[in-house]
Amino acid sequence: MRFTAFRDAAGSGLAVSSSGAFHGLRETDPGFPGFLENMLGLGTAAFKAACESLAKGPAVDLDKVTLLPPIRRPGKIVCVGLNYADHSAESGFKQPDYPTLFARFSSTLIGHGAPLIRPRVSEQFDYEGELVAIIGKGGRKIPREKALEHVFGYSIFNDVSVRDYQFKSPQWTMGKNFDDTGAFGPVVVTADELPPGAKGLKLETRLNGTVVQSASTTDMVFDIASQIAIVSEGITLEPGDLFVTGTPSGVGAARKPPLWMKHGDICEVEIEKIGVLRNQVQDEA
């Protein structure tokens, strides 16, 4: 199944597809089961009933609505840096033997089609195409061999970075959390539709139609099961939490000369069997 959150003149809602066409309900409609982050906390029977309720709703044309982040306010956004060896090398870092973890905040999130806002304070606006894993079942101290049982589905993320702010200190938090820089969507694809751990999928980032990143999700140093096991050693995971799983080589900062995104640029991140996340860069007013 595929899920997407949307908004139109009639309000915000959630749509589901199991056969190509999306059907859904808005918050104001009778029988609306809640957004995906609410549904993930339901038991199996209640979740199935919620999906059936959405599927009985009217058709939703994704080209005629505004798409929202599929999980609108995740409790945690766990990002994994330096998780492709070629990206670590191009960035001048020794490949770490423990994941480089940092947090994003939900206030940075935007949906497919929304503008990526380049802040006035910096020109170093950089793309990072990434796979996202969405936690469906919470827990702590999750063993690696059972970790994928906790993944509900997968989506696409553009972990846009303000590079000079990222490296103002040893911690990357500021440069990774400017408003309107975390593009997420357009859909969540349930795990059963993809290979285990979403391995072997082609990931490609394009800037104005030119391929700037191309890799396979198999190239991750720490796969998704390992990420979940390592983080849950100390942190309780909850339904709706996101793992933004790392970017491959080709980022703008590593190019000579650097390739920074500018006003009017179109950035697309495509992941095989999931879709295309597209956003245009807009200068901050």
C-alpha positions in Angstrom: 0.0 0.0 0.0 0.9 3.6 -0.4 -0.1 6.5 1.8 0.0 10.3 1.2 -1.1 13.3 3.2 -2.7 16.2 1.3 -4.5 19.5 1.6 -7.0 21.3 -0.7 -9.7 23.9 -0.4 -11.8 21.4 1.6 -9.2 20.7 4.2 -6.3 18.3 5.0 -6.6 14.6 4.7 -5.0 11.2 4.1 -5.2 9.0 1.0 -4.3 5.4 0.4 -3.7 3.3 -2.7 -3.3 -0.4 -3.2 -3.9 -0.5 -7.0 -2.7 2.7 -8.5 -5.6 5.1 -7.7 -5.6 7.1 -4.5 -8.8 7.3 -2.3 -9.1 9.2 1.0 -10.8 11.3 3.5 -10.4 14.7 5.0 -10.4 15.6 8.7 -13.9 16.9 8.4 -15.3 13.8 6.7 -17.3 11.2 8.7 -15.2 8.1 9.3 -11.8 9.9 9.0 -9.4 7.6 10.9 -6.7 10.2 11.6 -3.4 10.8 9.8 -0.8 8.1 9.3 1.1 9.0 12.5 -2.1 8.3 14.4 -2.9 5.1 12.6 0.5 3.6 13.2 -0.4 3.3 16.9 -3.4 1.2 16.2 -3.6 -2.6 16.5 -3.7 -4.8 13.4 -7.5 -5.0 13.2 -8.1 -1.3 13.8 -5.4 -0.4 11.3 -7.0 -2.6 8.7 -10.4 -1.0 9.4 -8.9 2.5 9.1 -7.4 1.6 5.7 -10.7 0.3 4.5 -12.4 3.5 5.5 -9.9 5.6 3.6 -10.2 3.3 0.5 -14.0 3.9 0.5 -13.5 7.6 0.3 -13.6 9.7 -2.9 -10.7 9.6 -5.4 -7.9 12.0 -4.7 -6.0 13.4 -7.8 -2.5 14.0 -6.4 -1.8 16.5 -9.2 -4.7 18.7 -8.0 -3.9 18.9 -4.3 -1.0 20.1 -2.1 1.0 17.2 -0.8 2.1 17.3 2.8 4.9 15.4 4.6 3.4 11.9 4.9 4.2 11.9 8.6 3.5 15.5 9.6 5.0 15.7 13.1 7.2 12.7 13.8 8.3 12.4 17.4 11.9 11.7 16.3 13.9 12.2 13.1 17.1 10.3 13.5 19.6 11.1 10.7 22.6 9.0 9.9 25.6 10.9 8.4 28.6 9.4 6.6 26.7 6.2 5.8 28.0 5.8 2.3 31.8 5.2 2.1 32.2 7.3 -1.1 30.5 10.2 0.5 32.7 10.0 3.6 35.7 10.0 1.3 34.6 13.0 -0.7 33.8 14.9 2.5 37.3 14.3 3.9 36.2 12.1 6.8 37.6 8.7 7.8 34.8 6.2 7.6 33.4 5.8 11.1 32.9 2.4 12.7 29.9 3.7 14.6 27.0 5.6 13.0 27.3 9.4 12.9 23.9 10.3 14.4 22.2 13.7 14.5 18.7 14.9 14.8 16.4 16.9 12.6 13.3 18.7 13.9 9.8 18.3 12.6 9.6 22.1 12.1 12.0 21.7 9.1 9.7 19.4 7.1 8.0 20.3 3.8 6.1 18.1 1.3 6.6 17.3 -2.3 6.2 20.4 -4.4 6.8 22.9 -1.6 9.6 25.4 -1.9 13.0 24.7 -0.3 13.8 28.0 1.3 17.4 29.2 0.8 18.2 31.4 3.8 19.4 34.9 3.3 22.4 34.2 5.6 24.1 31.6 3.4 24.7 30.7 -0.2 25.9 27.2 0.7 22.6 25.4 0.1 23.3 21.7 -0.6 21.2 18.7 -1.6 21.3 15.2 0.0 19.0 12.6 -1.5 18.2 9.9 1.1 15.9 6.9 1.8 13.7 7.2 4.9 12.5 4.3 7.1 9.3 4.8 9.1 9.0 3.0 12.4 5.6 1.2 12.7 6.2 -0.7 15.9 8.1 0.9 18.8 10.5 -0.7 21.2 13.9 -0.5 22.9 16.9 -2.8 22.7 15.6 -4.2 19.5 17.9 -7.1 18.2 19.2 -6.6 14.7 17.6 -9.8 13.5 14.1 -8.5 14.4 14.7 -4.8 13.6 13.0 -4.9 10.2 9.8 -6.1 11.9 9.6 -2.6 13.4 9.6 -0.8 10.0 6.2 0.1 8.6 7.4 1.5 5.3 9.8 3.7 3.3 9.8 7.1 1.7 12.2 9.7 0.2 14.0 12.6 1.9 16.1 15.6 0.7 18.3 16.4 3.8 19.2 19.9 2.5 22.1 21.3 4.4 23.3 24.9 5.0 27.0 23.9 4.9 28.7 26.8 6.5 26.3 26.6 9.4 26.7 22.9 9.6 30.5 23.3 10.2 30.4 26.3 12.5 30.8 23.7 15.3 31.6 20.0 15.7 27.9 19.4 16.1 25.9 19.6 12.9 22.5 20.5 14.4 22.2 24.1 13.2 23.1 23.5 9.6 20.7 20.6 9.3 17.7 22.4 10.8 16.9 25.6 9.0 13.2 26.0 8.4 11.8 24.6 5.2 14.8 22.5 4.3 13.6 18.9 5.0 11.7 17.7 1.9 9.9 14.5 2.6 7.5 12.4 0.5 5.5 12.2 -1.7 4.4 8.8 -0.4 5.1 6.1 2.1 5.3 2.7 0.6 4.7 -0.2 3.0 7.6 -2.5 3.6 5.9 -5.5 2.1 6.1 -3.9 -1.4 9.9 -3.5 -1.3 12.9 -5.8 -0.8 13.8 -6.5 2.9 15.5 -3.4 4.4 14.8 -1.6 1.1 18.1 -3.0 -0.2 19.1 -2.9 -3.8 17.1 0.2 -4.8 18.6 2.8 -7.1 18.8 6.3 -5.5 19.3 9.2 -7.8 19.4 13.0 -7.2 19.0 15.4 -10.1 19.5 19.2 -10.1 17.8 20.9 -13.0 17.6 17.5 -14.8 21.3 16.7 -14.4 22.2 13.6 -12.3 24.3 14.7 -9.3 24.0 11.6 -7.1 23.5 7.9 -8.1 23.9 4.9 -5.9 22.2 1.7 -4.6 20.8 1.5 -1.1 22.8 -1.6 -0.7 25.9 0.6 -0.5 25.0 1.8 3.0 27.7 1.1 5.6 25.1 0.6 8.3 22.0 -1.0 6.9 18.5 -0.1 8.3 18.4 -3.1 10.6 21.7 -2.1 12.1 20.6 1.5 12.5 17.5 0.5 14.4 19.4 -1.9 16.7 22.1 0.6 17.5 19.8 3.5 18.2 17.4 1.5 20.2 20.1 0.4 22.6 19.5 3.6 24.4 16.5 5.3 22.9 12.9 4.0 22.9 11.6 4.1 19.3 7.9 5.0 18.8 5.5 4.6 15.8 6.0 7.4 13.4 9.7 8.0 14.1 11.8 8.5 11.1 15.3 7.2 10.2 16.9 9.3 7.5 19.5 6.8 6.4 22.3 8.7 4.7 23.4 10.2 1.4 25.8 8.9 -1.3 28.6 10.9 -3.0 28.1 13.8 -5.3 27.0 16.5 -2.9 27.6 20.1 -4.0 30.1 20.9 -1.2 32.5 18.2 -2.5 32.6 19.5 -6.1 35.2 21.7 -7.5 34.0 24.4 -7.7 31.2 23.7 -5.2 27.7 23.4 -6.7 25.3 25.2 -4.5 21.5 25.3 -5.1 20.2 28.7 -6.1 16.8 30.4 -6.5 14.7 28.7 -9.2 16.6 25.4 -9.2 14.6 22.2 -9.3 15.9 19.4 -7.2 14.5 15.8 -7.6 15.3 12.7 -5.6 14.1 9.5 -7.1 14.2 6.1 -5.4 13.3 3.0 -7.4 9.9 1.5 -6.6 9.0 4.5 -4.4 8.8 7.5 -6.6 10.2 11.0 -7.1 10.4 13.9 -4.6 10.5 17.2 -6.4 11.0 20.7 -4.9 12.0 24.1 -6.3 14.5 26.3 -4.5 13.3 29.7 -3.4 15.2 32.6 -1.8 14.0 33.6 1.6 11.9 36.7 1.4 
